[in-house]
Amino acid sequence: MWRSEKRQFPLVMDATSLGNRWTILAVSVVMSSCAIPVAWKVLPAQQEGSWRPYWEGLLNELGKAVPEDVGSDRAY
């Protein structure tokens, strides 16, 4: 699975609107050109305010599940 000594994997963040009813914030792991969702938050589409606290919450919770020997760049 790991092609080098550095154990890293790319994450992508995506916001998808489902009509004017829901917005899905998703964090996915990219493997073999596929994005596999690993954390998400469903919000009302018309909710006002920034998504930043939700993104930070998702990334913080995900960080708790990642082994310490897997590299990460916490530049969010």
PDB file of N, CA, C, O and CB in Angstrom:
ATOM      1  N   MET A   1       0.816  -1.186   0.000  1.00  0.00           N
ATOM      2  CA  MET A   1       0.000   0.000   0.000  1.00  0.00           C
ATOM      3  C   MET A   1       0.866   1.259   0.000  1.00  0.00           C
ATOM      4  O   MET A   1       0.561   2.211  -0.718  1.00  0.00           O
ATOM      5  CB  MET A   1      -0.932  -0.007   1.197  1.00  0.00           C
ATOM      6  N   TRP A   2       1.935   1.281   0.789  1.00  0.00           N
ATOM      7  CA  TRP A   2       2.800   2.459   0.867  1.00  0.00           C
ATOM      8  C   TRP A   2       3.937   2.278  -0.113  1.00  0.00           C
ATOM      9  O   TRP A   2       4.630   1.261  -0.081  1.00  0.00           O
ATOM     10  CB  TRP A   2       3.340   2.680   2.313  1.00  0.00           C
ATOM     11  N   ARG A   3       4.137   3.250  -0.980  1.00  0.00           N
ATOM     12  CA  ARG A   3       5.163   3.153  -2.004  1.00  0.00           C
ATOM     13  C   ARG A   3       6.488   3.751  -1.590  1.00  0.00           C
ATOM     14  O   ARG A   3       7.465   3.656  -2.333  1.00  0.00           O
ATOM     15  CB  ARG A   3       4.697   3.813  -3.240  1.00  0.00           C
ATOM     16  N   SER A   4       6.542   4.357  -0.435  1.00  0.00           N
ATOM     17  CA  SER A   4       7.789   4.939   0.039  1.00  0.00           C
ATOM     18  C   SER A   4       7.869   4.750   1.544  1.00  0.00           C
ATOM     19  O   SER A   4       6.945   4.232   2.172  1.00  0.00           O
ATOM     20  CB  SER A   4       7.891   6.444  -0.341  1.00  0.00           C
ATOM     21  N   GLU A   5       8.983   5.176   2.109  1.00  0.00           N
ATOM     22  CA  GLU A   5       9.152   5.083   3.553  1.00  0.00           C
ATOM     23  C   GLU A   5       8.219   6.039   4.297  1.00  0.00           C
ATOM     24  O   GLU A   5       7.827   5.776   5.434  1.00  0.00           O
ATOM     25  CB  GLU A   5      10.598   5.371   3.928  1.00  0.00           C
ATOM     26  N   LYS A   6       7.870   7.143   3.648  1.00  0.00           N
ATOM     27  CA  LYS A   6       6.955   8.103   4.260  1.00  0.00           C
ATOM     28  C   LYS A   6       5.528   7.578   4.104  1.00  0.00           C
ATOM     29  O   LYS A   6       5.049   7.372   2.988  1.00  0.00           O
ATOM     30  CB  LYS A   6       7.106   9.524   3.614  1.00  0.00           C
ATOM     31  N   ARG A   7       4.869   7.370   5.214  1.00  0.00           N
ATOM     32  CA  ARG A   7       3.483   6.896   5.160  1.00  0.00           C
ATOM     33  C   ARG A   7       2.558   8.103   5.168  1.00  0.00           C
ATOM     34  O   ARG A   7       2.231   8.646   6.223  1.00  0.00           O
ATOM     35  CB  ARG A   7       3.160   5.938   6.357  1.00  0.00           C
ATOM     36  N   GLN A   8       2.143   8.513   3.984  1.00  0.00           N
ATOM     37  CA  GLN A   8       1.256   9.649   3.828  1.00  0.00           C
ATOM     38  C   GLN A   8       0.140   9.282   2.869  1.00  0.00           C
ATOM     39  O   GLN A   8       0.294   8.405   2.020  1.00  0.00           O
ATOM     40  CB  GLN A   8       2.023  10.886   3.330  1.00  0.00           C
ATOM     41  N   PHE A   9      -0.975   9.958   3.015  1.00  0.00           N
ATOM     42  CA  PHE A   9      -2.051   9.794   2.049  1.00  0.00           C
ATOM     43  C   PHE A   9      -2.736  11.141   1.851  1.00  0.00           C
ATOM     44  O   PHE A   9      -2.879  11.919   2.795  1.00  0.00           O
ATOM     45  CB  PHE A   9      -3.070   8.711   2.518  1.00  0.00           C
ATOM     46  N   PRO A  10      -3.159  11.411   0.610  1.00  0.00           N
ATOM     47  CA  PRO A  10      -3.800  12.696   0.345  1.00  0.00           C
ATOM     48  C   PRO A  10      -5.259  12.692   0.790  1.00  0.00           C
ATOM     49  O   PRO A  10      -5.966  11.693   0.658  1.00  0.00           O
ATOM     50  CB  PRO A  10      -3.708  13.037  -1.140  1.00  0.00           C
ATOM     51  N   LEU A  11      -5.687  13.829   1.318  1.00  0.00           N
ATOM     52  CA  LEU A  11      -7.081  14.044   1.660  1.00  0.00           C
ATOM     53  C   LEU A  11      -7.630  15.132   0.752  1.00  0.00           C
ATOM     54  O   LEU A  11      -6.917  16.073   0.401  1.00  0.00           O
ATOM     55  CB  LEU A  11      -7.246  14.425   3.161  1.00  0.00           C
ATOM     56  N   VAL A  12      -8.874  15.007   0.380  1.00  0.00           N
ATOM     57  CA  VAL A  12      -9.553  16.063  -0.360  1.00  0.00           C
ATOM     58  C   VAL A  12     -10.794  16.477   0.421  1.00  0.00           C
ATOM     59  O   VAL A  12     -11.419  15.669   1.107  1.00  0.00           O
ATOM     60  CB  VAL A  12      -9.928  15.594  -1.803  1.00  0.00           C
ATOM     61  N   MET A  13     -11.132  17.756   0.298  1.00  0.00           N
ATOM     62  CA  MET A  13     -12.310  18.300   0.966  1.00  0.00           C
ATOM     63  C   MET A  13     -13.262  18.775  -0.124  1.00  0.00           C
ATOM     64  O   MET A  13     -12.851  19.420  -1.089  1.00  0.00           O
ATOM     65  CB  MET A  13     -11.933  19.469   1.959  1.00  0.00           C
ATOM     66  N   ASP A  14     -14.550  18.445   0.048  1.00  0.00           N
ATOM     67  CA  ASP A  14     -15.529  18.772  -0.972  1.00  0.00           C
ATOM     68  C   ASP A  14     -16.831  19.205  -0.315  1.00  0.00           C
ATOM     69  O   ASP A  14     -17.268  18.607   0.668  1.00  0.00           O
ATOM     70  CB  ASP A  14     -15.765  17.575  -1.909  1.00  0.00           C
ATOM     71  N   ALA A  15     -17.441  20.240  -0.858  1.00  0.00           N
ATOM     72  CA  ALA A  15     -18.777  20.668  -0.438  1.00  0.00           C
ATOM     73  C   ALA A  15     -19.724  20.411  -1.605  1.00  0.00           C
ATOM     74  O   ALA A  15     -19.500  20.900  -2.712  1.00  0.00           O
ATOM     75  CB  ALA A  15     -18.794  22.191  -0.005  1.00  0.00           C
ATOM     76  N   THR A  16     -20.773  19.650  -1.358  1.00  0.00           N
ATOM     77  CA  THR A  16     -21.751  19.323  -2.385  1.00  0.00           C
ATOM     78  C   THR A  16     -23.127  19.779  -1.932  1.00  0.00           C
ATOM     79  O   THR A  16     -23.561  19.451  -0.828  1.00  0.00           O
ATOM     80  CB  THR A  16     -21.748  17.810  -2.692  1.00  0.00           C
ATOM     81  N   SER A  17     -23.807  20.524  -2.772  1.00  0.00           N
ATOM     82  CA  SER A  17     -25.167  20.963  -2.459  1.00  0.00           C
ATOM     83  C   SER A  17     -26.165  19.989  -3.062  1.00  0.00           C
ATOM     84  O   SER A  17     -26.046  19.596  -4.222  1.00  0.00           O
ATOM     85  CB  SER A  17     -25.424  22.398  -2.981  1.00  0.00           C
ATOM     86  N   LEU A  18     -27.138  19.612  -2.269  1.00  0.00           N
ATOM     87  CA  LEU A  18     -28.223  18.765  -2.755  1.00  0.00           C
ATOM     88  C   LEU A  18     -29.474  19.646  -2.832  1.00  0.00           C
ATOM     89  O   LEU A  18     -30.270  19.740  -1.897  1.00  0.00           O
ATOM     90  CB  LEU A  18     -28.451  17.502  -1.815  1.00  0.00           C
ATOM     91  N   GLY A  19     -29.598  20.277  -3.983  1.00  0.00           N
ATOM     92  CA  GLY A  19     -30.686  21.226  -4.167  1.00  0.00           C
ATOM     93  C   GLY A  19     -30.552  22.376  -3.191  1.00  0.00           C
ATOM     94  O   GLY A  19     -29.439  22.778  -2.852  1.00  0.00           O
ATOM     95  N   ASN A  20     -31.666  22.904  -2.741  1.00  0.00           N
ATOM     96  CA  ASN A  20     -31.609  23.939  -1.718  1.00  0.00           C
ATOM     97  C   ASN A  20     -32.071  23.381  -0.384  1.00  0.00           C
ATOM     98  O   ASN A  20     -32.660  24.081   0.440  1.00  0.00           O
ATOM     99  CB  ASN A  20     -32.463  25.148  -2.118  1.00  0.00           C
ATOM    100  N   ARG A  21     -31.780  22.074  -0.194  1.00  0.00           N
ATOM    101  CA  ARG A  21     -32.159  21.413   1.048  1.00  0.00           C
ATOM    102  C   ARG A  21     -30.960  21.094   1.944  1.00  0.00           C
ATOM    103  O   ARG A  21     -30.998  21.370   3.143  1.00  0.00           O
ATOM    104  CB  ARG A  21     -32.908  20.145   0.736  1.00  0.00           C
ATOM    105  N   TRP A  22     -29.899  20.516   1.377  1.00  0.00           N
ATOM    106  CA  TRP A  22     -28.749  20.074   2.173  1.00  0.00           C
ATOM    107  C   TRP A  22     -27.441  20.490   1.525  1.00  0.00           C
ATOM    108  O   TRP A  22     -27.359  20.652   0.308  1.00  0.00           O
ATOM    109  CB  TRP A  22     -28.778  18.556   2.359  1.00  0.00           C
ATOM    110  N   THR A  23     -26.415  20.663   2.356  1.00  0.00           N
ATOM    111  CA  THR A  23     -25.037  20.796   1.905  1.00  0.00           C
ATOM    112  C   THR A  23     -24.236  19.731   2.644  1.00  0.00           C
ATOM    113  O   THR A  23     -24.304  19.633   3.869  1.00  0.00           O
ATOM    114  CB  THR A  23     -24.465  22.252   2.165  1.00  0.00           C
ATOM    115  N   ILE A  24     -23.484  18.944   1.902  1.00  0.00           N
ATOM    116  CA  ILE A  24     -22.657  17.887   2.471  1.00  0.00           C
ATOM    117  C   ILE A  24     -21.199  18.341   2.421  1.00  0.00           C
ATOM    118  O   ILE A  24     -20.666  18.614   1.346  1.00  0.00           O
ATOM    119  CB  ILE A  24     -22.856  16.533   1.706  1.00  0.00           C
ATOM    120  N   LEU A  25     -20.564  18.418   3.577  1.00  0.00           N
ATOM    121  CA  LEU A  25     -19.123  18.689   3.649  1.00  0.00           C
ATOM    122  C   LEU A  25     -18.455  17.334   3.862  1.00  0.00           C
ATOM    123  O   LEU A  25     -18.749  16.645   4.839  1.00  0.00           O
ATOM    124  CB  LEU A  25     -18.756  19.725   4.818  1.00  0.00           C
ATOM    125  N   ALA A  26     -17.569  16.951   2.965  1.00  0.00           N
ATOM    126  CA  ALA A  26     -16.946  15.624   3.045  1.00  0.00           C
ATOM    127  C   ALA A  26     -15.432  15.720   2.947  1.00  0.00           C
ATOM    128  O   ALA A  26     -14.890  16.506   2.170  1.00  0.00           O
ATOM    129  CB  ALA A  26     -17.483  14.714   1.938  1.00  0.00           C
ATOM    130  N   VAL A  27     -14.759  14.901   3.752  1.00  0.00           N
ATOM    131  CA  VAL A  27     -13.312  14.713   3.672  1.00  0.00           C
ATOM    132  C   VAL A  27     -13.108  13.284   3.181  1.00  0.00           C
ATOM    133  O   VAL A  27     -13.654  12.340   3.751  1.00  0.00           O
ATOM    134  CB  VAL A  27     -12.586  14.975   5.074  1.00  0.00           C
ATOM    135  N   SER A  28     -12.320  13.135   2.125  1.00  0.00           N
ATOM    136  CA  SER A  28     -12.104  11.816   1.530  1.00  0.00           C
ATOM    137  C   SER A  28     -10.622  11.520   1.405  1.00  0.00           C
ATOM    138  O   SER A  28      -9.806  12.429   1.249  1.00  0.00           O
ATOM    139  CB  SER A  28     -12.777  11.724   0.157  1.00  0.00           C
ATOM    140  N   VAL A  29     -10.281  10.241   1.475  1.00  0.00           N
ATOM    141  CA  VAL A  29      -8.924   9.748   1.216  1.00  0.00           C
ATOM    142  C   VAL A  29      -8.857   9.402  -0.266  1.00  0.00           C
ATOM    143  O   VAL A  29      -9.771   8.774  -0.801  1.00  0.00           O
ATOM    144  CB  VAL A  29      -8.563   8.495   2.124  1.00  0.00           C
ATOM    145  N   VAL A  30      -7.775   9.810  -0.933  1.00  0.00           N
ATOM    146  CA  VAL A  30      -7.603   9.493  -2.350  1.00  0.00           C
ATOM    147  C   VAL A  30      -6.676   8.287  -2.467  1.00  0.00           C
ATOM    148  O   VAL A  30      -5.545   8.299  -1.982  1.00  0.00           O
ATOM    149  CB  VAL A  30      -7.032  10.720  -3.142  1.00  0.00           C
ATOM    150  N   MET A  31      -7.186   7.246  -3.125  1.00  0.00           N
ATOM    151  CA  MET A  31      -6.396   6.033  -3.374  1.00  0.00           C
ATOM    152  C   MET A  31      -6.733   5.535  -4.773  1.00  0.00           C
ATOM    153  O   MET A  31      -7.904   5.381  -5.120  1.00  0.00           O
ATOM    154  CB  MET A  31      -6.681   4.920  -2.291  1.00  0.00           C
ATOM    155  N   SER A  32      -5.723   5.289  -5.556  1.00  0.00           N
ATOM    156  CA  SER A  32      -5.903   4.758  -6.914  1.00  0.00           C
ATOM    157  C   SER A  32      -6.915   5.572  -7.707  1.00  0.00           C
ATOM    158  O   SER A  32      -7.798   5.010  -8.354  1.00  0.00           O
ATOM    159  CB  SER A  32      -6.348   3.298  -6.859  1.00  0.00           C
ATOM    160  N   SER A  33      -6.790   6.885  -7.658  1.00  0.00           N
ATOM    161  CA  SER A  33      -7.651   7.809  -8.400  1.00  0.00           C
ATOM    162  C   SER A  33      -9.109   7.780  -7.958  1.00  0.00           C
ATOM    163  O   SER A  33      -9.986   8.231  -8.695  1.00  0.00           O
ATOM    164  CB  SER A  33      -7.578   7.497  -9.859  1.00  0.00           C
ATOM    165  N   CYS A  34      -9.379   7.255  -6.767  1.00  0.00           N
ATOM    166  CA  CYS A  34     -10.736   7.245  -6.222  1.00  0.00           C
ATOM    167  C   CYS A  34     -10.750   8.002  -4.899  1.00  0.00           C
ATOM    168  O   CYS A  34      -9.797   7.924  -4.123  1.00  0.00           O
ATOM    169  CB  CYS A  34     -11.251   5.789  -6.030  1.00  0.00           C
ATOM    170  N   ALA A  35     -11.815   8.721  -4.647  1.00  0.00           N
ATOM    171  CA  ALA A  35     -11.981   9.423  -3.380  1.00  0.00           C
ATOM    172  C   ALA A  35     -12.945   8.618  -2.502  1.00  0.00           C
ATOM    173  O   ALA A  35     -14.089   8.365  -2.879  1.00  0.00           O
ATOM    174  CB  ALA A  35     -12.506  10.884  -3.608  1.00  0.00           C
ATOM    175  N   ILE A  36     -12.459   8.228  -1.333  1.00  0.00           N
ATOM    176  CA  ILE A  36     -13.258   7.421  -0.406  1.00  0.00           C
ATOM    177  C   ILE A  36     -13.612   8.297   0.786  1.00  0.00           C
ATOM    178  O   ILE A  36     -12.731   8.658   1.567  1.00  0.00           O
ATOM    179  CB  ILE A  36     -12.486   6.124   0.050  1.00  0.00           C
ATOM    180  N   PRO A  37     -14.896   8.647   0.941  1.00  0.00           N
ATOM    181  CA  PRO A  37     -15.282   9.509   2.063  1.00  0.00           C
ATOM    182  C   PRO A  37     -14.981   8.839   3.406  1.00  0.00           C
ATOM    183  O   PRO A  37     -15.299   7.669   3.620  1.00  0.00           O
ATOM    184  CB  PRO A  37     -16.778   9.863   1.974  1.00  0.00           C
ATOM    185  N   VAL A  38     -14.365   9.604   4.299  1.00  0.00           N
ATOM    186  CA  VAL A  38     -14.037   9.080   5.629  1.00  0.00           C
ATOM    187  C   VAL A  38     -14.631   9.930   6.755  1.00  0.00           C
ATOM    188  O   VAL A  38     -14.670   9.495   7.906  1.00  0.00           O
ATOM    189  CB  VAL A  38     -12.529   8.999   5.794  1.00  0.00           C
ATOM    190  N   ALA A  39     -15.085  11.125   6.431  1.00  0.00           N
ATOM    191  CA  ALA A  39     -15.729  11.991   7.417  1.00  0.00           C
ATOM    192  C   ALA A  39     -16.634  12.966   6.675  1.00  0.00           C
ATOM    193  O   ALA A  39     -16.274  13.458   5.606  1.00  0.00           O
ATOM    194  CB  ALA A  39     -14.669  12.755   8.287  1.00  0.00           C
ATOM    195  N   TRP A  40     -17.802  13.246   7.232  1.00  0.00           N
ATOM    196  CA  TRP A  40     -18.711  14.175   6.573  1.00  0.00           C
ATOM    197  C   TRP A  40     -19.633  14.830   7.587  1.00  0.00           C
ATOM    198  O   TRP A  40     -19.822  14.345   8.702  1.00  0.00           O
ATOM    199  CB  TRP A  40     -19.529  13.457   5.499  1.00  0.00           C
ATOM    200  N   LYS A  41     -20.194  15.941   7.160  1.00  0.00           N
ATOM    201  CA  LYS A  41     -21.141  16.703   7.969  1.00  0.00           C
ATOM    202  C   LYS A  41     -22.255  17.154   7.036  1.00  0.00           C
ATOM    203  O   LYS A  41     -21.993  17.688   5.959  1.00  0.00           O
ATOM    204  CB  LYS A  41     -20.450  17.933   8.687  1.00  0.00           C
ATOM    205  N   VAL A  42     -23.502  16.938   7.454  1.00  0.00           N
ATOM    206  CA  VAL A  42     -24.661  17.349   6.676  1.00  0.00           C
ATOM    207  C   VAL A  42     -25.231  18.612   7.316  1.00  0.00           C
ATOM    208  O   VAL A  42     -25.545  18.630   8.506  1.00  0.00           O
ATOM    209  CB  VAL A  42     -25.737  16.208   6.605  1.00  0.00           C
ATOM    210  N   LEU A  43     -25.359  19.664   6.514  1.00  0.00           N
ATOM    211  CA  LEU A  43     -25.870  20.945   6.992  1.00  0.00           C
ATOM    212  C   LEU A  43     -27.089  21.359   6.178  1.00  0.00           C
ATOM    213  O   LEU A  43     -27.211  20.987   5.010  1.00  0.00           O
ATOM    214  CB  LEU A  43     -24.777  22.032   6.917  1.00  0.00           C
ATOM    215  N   PRO A  44     -27.992  22.126   6.786  1.00  0.00           N
ATOM    216  CA  PRO A  44     -29.077  22.701   5.985  1.00  0.00           C
ATOM    217  C   PRO A  44     -28.487  23.631   4.925  1.00  0.00           C
ATOM    218  O   PRO A  44     -27.585  24.413   5.224  1.00  0.00           O
ATOM    219  CB  PRO A  44     -30.092  23.470   6.889  1.00  0.00           C
ATOM    220  N   ALA A  45     -28.979  23.554   3.716  1.00  0.00           N
ATOM    221  CA  ALA A  45     -28.405  24.330   2.610  1.00  0.00           C
ATOM    222  C   ALA A  45     -28.484  25.831   2.844  1.00  0.00           C
ATOM    223  O   ALA A  45     -27.608  26.575   2.402  1.00  0.00           O
ATOM    224  CB  ALA A  45     -29.110  23.987   1.319  1.00  0.00           C
ATOM    225  N   GLN A  46     -29.497  26.269   3.518  1.00  0.00           N
ATOM    226  CA  GLN A  46     -29.685  27.707   3.707  1.00  0.00           C
ATOM    227  C   GLN A  46     -29.032  28.233   4.985  1.00  0.00           C
ATOM    228  O   GLN A  46     -29.226  29.394   5.345  1.00  0.00           O
ATOM    229  CB  GLN A  46     -31.159  28.029   3.728  1.00  0.00           C
ATOM    230  N   GLN A  47     -28.262  27.391   5.670  1.00  0.00           N
ATOM    231  CA  GLN A  47     -27.622  27.811   6.922  1.00  0.00           C
ATOM    232  C   GLN A  47     -26.620  28.918   6.657  1.00  0.00           C
ATOM    233  O   GLN A  47     -25.774  28.808   5.769  1.00  0.00           O
ATOM    234  CB  GLN A  47     -26.929  26.621   7.608  1.00  0.00           C
ATOM    235  N   GLU A  48     -26.723  29.973   7.427  1.00  0.00           N
ATOM    236  CA  GLU A  48     -25.804  31.093   7.273  1.00  0.00           C
ATOM    237  C   GLU A  48     -24.533  30.859   8.077  1.00  0.00           C
ATOM    238  O   GLU A  48     -24.503  30.042   8.998  1.00  0.00           O
ATOM    239  CB  GLU A  48     -26.473  32.401   7.706  1.00  0.00           C
ATOM    240  N   GLY A  49     -23.489  31.589   7.713  1.00  0.00           N
ATOM    241  CA  GLY A  49     -22.234  31.506   8.447  1.00  0.00           C
ATOM    242  C   GLY A  49     -21.182  30.712   7.701  1.00  0.00           C
ATOM    243  O   GLY A  49     -21.424  30.162   6.626  1.00  0.00           O
ATOM    244  N   SER A  50     -20.014  30.671   8.303  1.00  0.00           N
ATOM    245  CA  SER A  50     -18.850  30.017   7.706  1.00  0.00           C
ATOM    246  C   SER A  50     -18.883  28.504   7.907  1.00  0.00           C
ATOM    247  O   SER A  50     -19.382  28.003   8.915  1.00  0.00           O
ATOM    248  CB  SER A  50     -17.567  30.588   8.298  1.00  0.00           C
ATOM    249  N   TRP A  51     -18.343  27.795   6.928  1.00  0.00           N
ATOM    250  CA  TRP A  51     -18.179  26.343   7.065  1.00  0.00           C
ATOM    251  C   TRP A  51     -16.895  25.995   7.805  1.00  0.00           C
ATOM    252  O   TRP A  51     -16.704  24.846   8.204  1.00  0.00           O
ATOM    253  CB  TRP A  51     -18.184  25.673   5.690  1.00  0.00           C
ATOM    254  N   ARG A  52     -16.019  26.963   7.991  1.00  0.00           N
ATOM    255  CA  ARG A  52     -14.705  26.691   8.579  1.00  0.00           C
ATOM    256  C   ARG A  52     -14.778  25.897   9.892  1.00  0.00           C
ATOM    257  O   ARG A  52     -14.027  24.934  10.045  1.00  0.00           O
ATOM    258  CB  ARG A  52     -13.983  27.996   8.823  1.00  0.00           C
ATOM    259  N   PRO A  53     -15.646  26.259  10.841  1.00  0.00           N
ATOM    260  CA  PRO A  53     -15.685  25.464  12.082  1.00  0.00           C
ATOM    261  C   PRO A  53     -16.043  23.994  11.837  1.00  0.00           C
ATOM    262  O   PRO A  53     -15.566  23.108  12.547  1.00  0.00           O
ATOM    263  CB  PRO A  53     -16.690  26.072  13.053  1.00  0.00           C
ATOM    264  N   TYR A  54     -16.876  23.742  10.841  1.00  0.00           N
ATOM    265  CA  TYR A  54     -17.247  22.358  10.529  1.00  0.00           C
ATOM    266  C   TYR A  54     -16.084  21.605   9.897  1.00  0.00           C
ATOM    267  O   TYR A  54     -15.822  20.450  10.233  1.00  0.00           O
ATOM    268  CB  TYR A  54     -18.461  22.326   9.593  1.00  0.00           C
ATOM    269  N   TRP A  55     -15.380  22.278   8.966  1.00  0.00           N
ATOM    270  CA  TRP A  55     -14.190  21.651   8.368  1.00  0.00           C
ATOM    271  C   TRP A  55     -13.159  21.340   9.453  1.00  0.00           C
ATOM    272  O   TRP A  55     -12.614  20.237   9.493  1.00  0.00           O
ATOM    273  CB  TRP A  55     -13.568  22.574   7.280  1.00  0.00           C
ATOM    274  N   GLU A  56     -12.892  22.299  10.322  1.00  0.00           N
ATOM    275  CA  GLU A  56     -11.904  22.085  11.383  1.00  0.00           C
ATOM    276  C   GLU A  56     -12.325  20.940  12.300  1.00  0.00           C
ATOM    277  O   GLU A  56     -11.492  20.132  12.709  1.00  0.00           O
ATOM    278  CB  GLU A  56     -11.708  23.371  12.202  1.00  0.00           C
ATOM    279  N   GLY A  57     -13.603  20.871  12.618  1.00  0.00           N
ATOM    280  CA  GLY A  57     -14.095  19.774  13.454  1.00  0.00           C
ATOM    281  C   GLY A  57     -13.909  18.424  12.786  1.00  0.00           C
ATOM    282  O   GLY A  57     -13.482  17.464  13.427  1.00  0.00           O
ATOM    283  N   LEU A  58     -14.229  18.347  11.494  1.00  0.00           N
ATOM    284  CA  LEU A  58     -14.045  17.093  10.765  1.00  0.00           C
ATOM    285  C   LEU A  58     -12.576  16.673  10.738  1.00  0.00           C
ATOM    286  O   LEU A  58     -12.249  15.514  10.994  1.00  0.00           O
ATOM    287  CB  LEU A  58     -14.575  17.229   9.337  1.00  0.00           C
ATOM    288  N   LEU A  59     -11.692  17.628  10.426  1.00  0.00           N
ATOM    289  CA  LEU A  59     -10.266  17.305  10.348  1.00  0.00           C
ATOM    290  C   LEU A  59      -9.682  16.953  11.712  1.00  0.00           C
ATOM    291  O   LEU A  59      -8.831  16.069  11.807  1.00  0.00           O
ATOM    292  CB  LEU A  59      -9.499  18.472   9.749  1.00  0.00           C
ATOM    293  N   ASN A  60     -10.122  17.627  12.762  1.00  0.00           N
ATOM    294  CA  ASN A  60      -9.638  17.294  14.104  1.00  0.00           C
ATOM    295  C   ASN A  60     -10.073  15.895  14.520  1.00  0.00           C
ATOM    296  O   ASN A  60      -9.269  15.139  15.065  1.00  0.00           O
ATOM    297  CB  ASN A  60     -10.141  18.318  15.119  1.00  0.00           C
ATOM    298  N   GLU A  61     -11.326  15.538  14.274  1.00  0.00           N
ATOM    299  CA  GLU A  61     -11.793  14.194  14.617  1.00  0.00           C
ATOM    300  C   GLU A  61     -11.083  13.138  13.787  1.00  0.00           C
ATOM    301  O   GLU A  61     -10.726  12.077  14.300  1.00  0.00           O
ATOM    302  CB  GLU A  61     -13.303  14.085  14.418  1.00  0.00           C
ATOM    303  N   LEU A  62     -10.878  13.420  12.514  1.00  0.00           N
ATOM    304  CA  LEU A  62     -10.169  12.478  11.653  1.00  0.00           C
ATOM    305  C   LEU A  62      -8.732  12.298  12.116  1.00  0.00           C
ATOM    306  O   LEU A  62      -8.197  11.190  12.079  1.00  0.00           O
ATOM    307  CB  LEU A  62     -10.199  12.951  10.200  1.00  0.00           C
ATOM    308  N   GLY A  63      -8.104  13.391  12.554  1.00  0.00           N
ATOM    309  CA  GLY A  63      -6.724  13.322  13.049  1.00  0.00           C
ATOM    310  C   GLY A  63      -6.570  12.394  14.239  1.00  0.00           C
ATOM    311  O   GLY A  63      -5.505  11.807  14.425  1.00  0.00           O
ATOM    312  N   LYS A  64      -7.604  12.251  15.042  1.00  0.00           N
ATOM    313  CA  LYS A  64      -7.553  11.338  16.194  1.00  0.00           C
ATOM    314  C   LYS A  64      -7.503   9.880  15.762  1.00  0.00           C
ATOM    315  O   LYS A  64      -7.021   9.028  16.508  1.00  0.00           O
ATOM    316  CB  LYS A  64      -8.760  11.561  17.098  1.00  0.00           C
ATOM    317  N   ALA A  65      -7.999   9.587  14.561  1.00  0.00           N
ATOM    318  CA  ALA A  65      -8.061   8.202  14.082  1.00  0.00           C
ATOM    319  C   ALA A  65      -6.844   7.795  13.262  1.00  0.00           C
ATOM    320  O   ALA A  65      -6.683   6.616  12.945  1.00  0.00           O
ATOM    321  CB  ALA A  65      -9.302   8.004  13.258  1.00  0.00           C
ATOM    322  N   VAL A  66      -5.987   8.750  12.914  1.00  0.00           N
ATOM    323  CA  VAL A  66      -4.817   8.464  12.073  1.00  0.00           C
ATOM    324  C   VAL A  66      -3.639   8.076  12.966  1.00  0.00           C
ATOM    325  O   VAL A  66      -3.305   8.817  13.891  1.00  0.00           O
ATOM    326  CB  VAL A  66      -4.451   9.697  11.179  1.00  0.00           C
ATOM    327  N   PRO A  67      -2.999   6.925  12.708  1.00  0.00           N
ATOM    328  CA  PRO A  67      -1.831   6.531  13.504  1.00  0.00           C
ATOM    329  C   PRO A  67      -0.738   7.591  13.448  1.00  0.00           C
ATOM    330  O   PRO A  67      -0.593   8.288  12.443  1.00  0.00           O
ATOM    331  CB  PRO A  67      -1.280   5.189  13.013  1.00  0.00           C
ATOM    332  N   GLU A  68       0.023   7.711  14.519  1.00  0.00           N
ATOM    333  CA  GLU A  68       1.057   8.743  14.607  1.00  0.00           C
ATOM    334  C   GLU A  68       2.161   8.585  13.571  1.00  0.00           C
ATOM    335  O   GLU A  68       2.810   9.568  13.214  1.00  0.00           O
ATOM    336  CB  GLU A  68       1.663   8.734  15.976  1.00  0.00           C
ATOM    337  N   ASP A  69       2.388   7.364  13.079  1.00  0.00           N
ATOM    338  CA  ASP A  69       3.469   7.173  12.105  1.00  0.00           C
ATOM    339  C   ASP A  69       3.034   7.499  10.678  1.00  0.00           C
ATOM    340  O   ASP A  69       3.820   7.338   9.744  1.00  0.00           O
ATOM    341  CB  ASP A  69       3.974   5.743  12.167  1.00  0.00           C
ATOM    342  N   VAL A  70       1.805   7.952  10.497  1.00  0.00           N
ATOM    343  CA  VAL A  70       1.344   8.399   9.185  1.00  0.00           C
ATOM    344  C   VAL A  70       1.494   9.911   9.149  1.00  0.00           C
ATOM    345  O   VAL A  70       0.916  10.619   9.974  1.00  0.00           O
ATOM    346  CB  VAL A  70      -0.145   7.959   8.904  1.00  0.00           C
ATOM    347  N   GLY A  71       2.271  10.403   8.190  1.00  0.00           N
ATOM    348  CA  GLY A  71       2.566  11.831   8.111  1.00  0.00           C
ATOM    349  C   GLY A  71       1.333  12.644   7.768  1.00  0.00           C
ATOM    350  O   GLY A  71       0.408  12.166   7.112  1.00  0.00           O
ATOM    351  N   SER A  72       1.344  13.860   8.219  1.00  0.00           N
ATOM    352  CA  SER A  72       0.242  14.768   7.874  1.00  0.00           C
ATOM    353  C   SER A  72       0.765  16.188   7.821  1.00  0.00           C
ATOM    354  O   SER A  72       1.772  16.534   8.440  1.00  0.00           O
ATOM    355  CB  SER A  72      -0.924  14.655   8.894  1.00  0.00           C
ATOM    356  N   ASP A  73       0.053  16.990   7.068  1.00  0.00           N
ATOM    357  CA  ASP A  73       0.364  18.415   6.988  1.00  0.00           C
ATOM    358  C   ASP A  73      -0.883  19.143   7.465  1.00  0.00           C
ATOM    359  O   ASP A  73      -1.884  19.198   6.751  1.00  0.00           O
ATOM    360  CB  ASP A  73       0.784  18.859   5.517  1.00  0.00           C
ATOM    361  N   ARG A  74      -0.828  19.693   8.647  1.00  0.00           N
ATOM    362  CA  ARG A  74      -2.007  20.333   9.221  1.00  0.00           C
ATOM    363  C   ARG A  74      -2.051  21.801   8.825  1.00  0.00           C
ATOM    364  O   ARG A  74      -2.051  22.689   9.677  1.00  0.00           O
ATOM    365  CB  ARG A  74      -2.014  20.188  10.753  1.00  0.00           C
ATOM    366  N   ALA A  75      -2.087  22.038   7.537  1.00  0.00           N
ATOM    367  CA  ALA A  75      -2.059  23.407   7.028  1.00  0.00           C
ATOM    368  C   ALA A  75      -3.456  23.949   6.761  1.00  0.00           C
ATOM    369  O   ALA A  75      -3.606  24.867   5.955  1.00  0.00           O
ATOM    370  CB  ALA A  75      -1.235  23.473   5.759  1.00  0.00           C
ATOM    371  N   TYR A  76      -4.451  23.424   7.392  1.00  0.00           N
ATOM    372  CA  TYR A  76      -5.811  23.921   7.147  1.00  0.00           C
ATOM    373  C   TYR A  76      -6.112  25.110   7.979  1.00  0.00           C
ATOM    374  O   TYR A  76      -7.212  25.657   7.899  1.00  0.00           O
ATOM    375  CB  TYR A  76      -6.831  22.858   7.414  1.00  0.00           C
TER     376      TYR A  76
END
